[in-house]
Amino acid sequence: MESFLIDPAKAPLAGEARVPGDKSIGHRAVLFAGLGNGQSVISGLSGGQDNQRTVEALTALGIEVHPAGPGRLKIEGRGLFGLRAPERDLDCGNSGTSIRLLSGVLSAQRFSSRLCGDRYLNARPMRRVVNPLSRMGGVLYGVPGAKEGDLYPPLSIDPAQSLHGIRHESHIASAQVKSAVLLCSLWAEGVTEVVEPTRSRDHTERMLRALGAPIFTSDDTPPPSMPALSRLSPSGWKRELPAVALEVPGDLSSAAFLLGAALLVPGSRVVLSGVGLNRSRTGVLDAFEQLCPGAVTVHERREVQGEEIGDLHMIAPPDQGLRPMRIDGTLSVRALDELPLLAALSGLALGETVIAGAKELRVKESDRIVATCALLRAFGVECEERPDGLVVQGRGRGPLRAARVDSFGDHRIAMAGAVLALAAPSQSRIEDTANVNTSFPGFVGTLYSLGARIHIVR
């Protein structure tokens, strides 16, 4: 089993780095390229295992994919009606995005298919996506699990007799569920609407709009509204997507761990270039502003193919303490993937940090509320688990204790642990860390290049 050994930071972190391509955008870019007409070129892909699972699934569905350099693929799109029946199960590994987005696509096909994953993915609930797709006419079957009434992978999908649009009102803001429904609506008759309590990440809508699909979102017309509406109305649309040449921006979620590491080491100065700044994703930057006002600044803002990007500069004050945070409501949604990291950083703030409105953490790669509390306690930080979040009693800049902790098979927990270990008094160990390659291949090397002393052991 692969583990991280992390030495305490002895000097400020410094340097400039690039982070892997945004894997959320990468999944969608690869999918839409396969469903487009003609050859698309996708650049800037993360190289992580999650995106690779989507690529492998498309290949199994008859799409030709050709490597064209590091992080670059040429994809021969077959159009919306050109996918072929796979000869085997489609293995999504640890990727919840792959299985949920593919379930939307495959619900519309004229052949049967089966989606499976590793033991962690097979423990993630799928009723939330099976129900709306079934209402559209999809025929999906999951495996009953320990939680009564829910379904789990593998997901078996049979051909639908017909598909029709629905209005799906979700009680949670979930980009994966929303995207599955919108993807299925590309083949459905009639209007499809997804209503969320607040806007989840909107990469699917942005990409569909850029490709000429008839997509409308409620915040297209300011002021932004709550709840948030996404609507696809295919009347008059030829149901064709063009080939694209798309550059995937750097992943803000990955960048956050490097920024967090720099913030924990007083006097650090780190620059991360070309990072995606989609407004539905920048909650982590708002949280950093609470934690240490002015430490993170954005430079060279620009827009590339509908997505805003920029360069992030972290200058950690030499002696300023960190402030406690309050993260709830829309901020919890906009910083959902980074909440384990933010909770870890708050362990060194002076005072109580409250994270609420984050029940969705329960159904990620791990139960991230349980896993985050276990991580913090291992380092000597008091943490209270709540149904929709957690409360952290920050210790200030006082010393933590070195720890040996398990990642729960979750890349975000593993990286949060590696960051927190920089503030420990002696070497710490994070177990089961191969999962980090799902989202941030090269994490160890990048952090090492900035001055951290982190090693992989097996």
N, C-alpha and C positions, 0 to 999 in steps of 0.2 A: 504494500500500500504506500502511495506517495504521501509525503508530509512536507511541511515547511518548518525550517528552523530559523528563528528571527532573533538577531541580537538587538539589544537596546541601542537607540540612536545616540552616537557620541558627538555628532556635529550636525549642523543644519543641512537639509537636503537642498540641492541646487542643480539647475540645468533645464534644458528644453527637451520635450518629448512629444511623440505622436501616439495617440491611442488607437486601438483597432476600430474598424468601421462599425457604425451603429448596427447592432444585430437585428433590432426591430425593423429598421429600414431595409437591411439586407435580406431578411426573409421575404418581405413584400416585393422588393425589386426582382429577386429571383423568380418568385411566383408569377408576377405580371409579365416578366420576360418570356416565361414558358407559355403563357396564355396569349401572348401577342402574336402578331403576324410578321414573320421574318426574323432576321438576326439582331439580337440585342447585345450590347456590351455593358457589363456591370463591373465597375472598378471600385476599389476601396473596401472590398469585403473583409470581414474581420479575420477570416481563416479559422474561426472557432468551430467547435463541433456542432453547436446548435444550427448555425447557417448551413453547415455541410449536410446535416440531416435533411433539410429542405431540398438541397441540390440532389442528393441521392434519391429522394422520393420522386422528384421530377424525372430523373433519368429512368427510374423504374416505370414511369408512366409514359415512356416513349419520347421524351424530350432529349435532344442531343445537346450536351454541355461540353465545351472545350476549354481547358485552361489556357489563358493567354498572358501569363505573367503573375507575379505575386498579387494576390487579392483581386485578380481580374479574370472574368469569365466571358466567353462568347456563348450565347444561348440561342439555339435555333427554335424560335417559337412556332407552335403548330396551331395557334388560334384557340378560341374558346371551345371549339368542337373537335379538337384533334388529339386529345389524350387517349392513350391505349390502356387496356386492362393490364395491371401488373401481374407478373408471374409469381410473386411472393408477397408476404406481408411487408408493409412499409414501416420500417423501424425508425421511430422518432427519437430514440435515445432518451436524453434528459430534457428534450425541448418541448415545453408546453405550448409555445407559439406554433411550432411545426404541426403538432397534432390537432390543435384547434383550428388553425387556418386551413389546413388540408381537409379537415372534416367538412368545412363549408364548400370547398371545391368538389370533393368527391361525392357529396350528397346529390350533386347535379349530373353525375355521369351515368352512362348507359351500361355500366359494368359494376361488378361487385369488387370490394376492396376491404382491406383490414389494416388498421393502424395500431401499432403497439409501441412499447418503450421499455426503458430500464425499470428496475424495481421502484425507483423514486417516482418516475412519471406514472407508472401503473398504480400508484397510491394517490394520485391527484383526481379530484372529482370532475366528472364530465357532464353531469345532468344539466348544468347551466348552459352548455352549448347544444346538447342533444335535444332539449325541449324546444327551443325556437326553431332549430333546423327541422325537427319533426313536424312542427306546425306549418312549415313551408311546404311540406310534402315529402321531406327526406325520410329515408328508412334506415335508422341507425339502432344498433344494439350494443350495450355495454355490459360490463360484468358487475353484478351486485356486490357490494363490499360491506365493511364493518358498519358504516353509517347507514342506517335504514333509509331506504328511498333514493339513495344516490347510486350513480353508475361510475365505473372505472374502466380504464383501458384493460385489454385491447378493445377497440371499437370496430365492430363489423358494420359495413355500409352496403346496402343493396340498392339496385337501380330504383329511382323514383318514377312513378307513373306520370306525374306532372308536378311542377313547382309553381307556387304562387306567392306573391308578396304578402308580408304581414306587417303589423305594427308591434314591435317588441319593446315593452317598457321594462327596463332592467332596474332592479333595486340597488345594484352596484354599478360603479363605473369600471368597465372591463374592456380594454381595447381588443383583447383576444376574442371575446364573445361577439362584440360588435363587428369585428372584422370577418369572423366566420359567417355571420348573417349577411353582411354586405357582399362578400364573395359569392355566396350562394345566390344572391339576388341578381347576379350578372346573367343567370340563366332563367330566372323566374319571370312569370307573367305578372304584370301589375306593379304597383308601387310598394317598396319596402321602406319601413321607417324603424330606426332604433332610437329610443329615448333613454338617456342616462341621467342620473341625478346631478351629475356635473360632467364636464367634458374629460373623457379619458384621452390618452395620446391619439393623435389624429393622422398618423402617417398613412393609413389606408385611404382616407378621404383625400388627402393631399395628392397622393400618387394617382388615384383614380381621376381626379380633376385634371391633373397634368396630362393624362392619357386620353382625355376627351370624353370620359364617361359622364353621364348625366347625374352628378352627385351634388347635393345641396346640404349645407350645414347651417344650423341656426345662427352661429356666430359669423356667418358670411356677411350678415347685415348688423352692424353695431347698433346699440351696445350688446355685448355677449349676453345670452340668455341662459337661465337655469330653470328647468332642466335643459340639457343639451340634446338637440335633434340632429340626426344624420339621415338623409333621405335619398334613395336612388329610384328614379322614375324613368323606365326604359322606353317610354312611348317615343317613337320616331328614331330611336337609336339603332344603328345597324349591328350592334353587339360585336364590335370589332375593337381590338386594342392594338395600337401601333407598336412597332419595335422601338426600343429606346437606347440611348447612350447615357448611362447614369453613374454619377460618382457618389458613393455613399459617404456621408460625413462621419467624422470621428464620434465615437460613442460617449455621450455625456455620463452615463452610468459608470463606465470604466474610468473616465477622467476623474470622477468624484473620489475614487479611492486614492488616486495619486495626490489630489488636492488635500484630502483628509490627512494623508500621511505627512505632507508638508506642514499642515496646520498644527499637528501635534508636536512638531520639532521647532521650537522657537528660533526665529531668524532665517527660516527656510525661504528660498525664492525659486519658484518653479513656473515654467511657461509650457502650456499645452496648446498646440496649434491645430486649427481646422476642426473644431469640435462643434457638433450639432447643437443648436439652441432653440429647437422647437418649443414654443411657449407652453405646450402641454407637458413638457419634460423638465422645465427649468426650476421646479420647486426646490430641488437640492441647492441651487444657488441662493434662493430666498432664505433657506434654512441656514446656510453658511453665513449670510448677512446677520441673522439673529445671533449666531454663535460667536462671530468675531467680525463686527462691522468694518467694512472696507478692505478686508483681507483678500477677497477675490474680486478682480475687475475683468471686464470684457473689452477686448481691443479688436480692431479690424472687422467689425460686423459686416457681413455680406450675405447675399441670398444665392443659393445654387439649386435650381430645379425645384423651387417651391419650398425649400427648407433653409432656414436661417442658420448660418455658421459664424464662428468667431474664434479668437484666440483668448485663452483663459490664463490670467496671471495670478498666482498666489504669492503674496508676501506676508509671511507669518511674523507678527510683531515679536520682538526679542523677549519681552517680559509681560505682555498683556495676557491676563487670564481669559478663559473662555466663559461665555455667558450661557445660562440655561435657556432652553427653547420651549416653545409651545407649538406643536405641529398637529393640526387637525383640519377638518373640512376639506376644501379644495387643495390645500397644500399637501395633505396626506396623499391625495390621488396623484398630484404632480411630482411627488418625491417617493412614490411607493417603493421602487426597487432600491432606493438608497437609504431607506429607513434603518436597516440594520447598521449601516455605517454611521448614520447620524446619531443613533442611540449609543454606539461605541464611543464616538467623539464626546458626547455629552457626559460620559463617565468622568471626563477631566474638566468639565465645567464646574463652576462653583454654585451649587444650588440644584433645584429639582426641575428636571425636564419631563414634560408630559407629551406622549404621542398617542393620539386618539383618532378614531374614524378610519382605522386601518385593518379592519377585519379580514380584508383580502389577503393579508400576510399569512393567514392560516392555511391557505391553499396554494402556496408557491412550491418551489422545489423541496422545501421542508415547511413545517409550521414555524414560520420565521419569528413569531412572537416567543414561542417556547425556546427556539434555538438561540435567539438574541439574548434572552434573559440568562440562559445557561452560559453563554460566552462571557457576559459581563460579570456574572458571579464568580466565574473561574479566575478572573483578573482582580477580584476583590471589590467590585462595584455592586452596591445594593440596587436591586431591580425588582419591581413588582409587576407581575403579569396581569393584564386586564383583558376582558373579552375582545376588545377591538384595538388593543395597543399595549402600552407599557409605561411605567413611571420609573425614571432613573434618578437616583440620588448621587449627583455629581460630587466627586472628591476634591475638585480643584486640581491644581498642578502637583498635588502631593503624589508620592509614588504609588503605583499599582503593585501587584505581586505578579511574578512570572507565572505562567500557566501552561498546562498541557490540555488542549481541548479538542473536541471532535467537531467537524464541519457539518455534521448531519447530512452529508452528501450534497451540500448547497454551496455553490460558488460564491454567493454574496456573503455568506457567513464566514467562509474560509478567508476571503479577502479582508473583511472587517476585522477578523482576528489578527491577521498579519499586520494591519495598520495599528491596532491597539497595542500589539506587542512591542512596538517601537518605544512606547512610554514605560515599559516594564523595567525593573532594576537588573534583570539578568535574562538569559536566553529563554525564549518560549517556543513551544512546538504546537503546530496546528495539524491535526491528523486528517487524512482522507481529502487531499487537496487536488487530485487530478481533475476534479470537476471544474476547476477554474478555467481549464482550456475550453469549456463550452462557450465562454463569453470573452475572456481576456487571455488568449495565448500570448505568451511573452510577458505576463504580469511580473514574474520574478525578475527577469532581465531588465525590464524597464525601471522597476523600483530600485534595483541594484545600481543602474546607471545614474540615478539621482543621488546616490550616496547611502542608501539603506543596505544593511548587511543581512540578506535573506538568502537561504539556500534550500534546494530541493534534496530530500533524502528519500531513499526507498528501502 
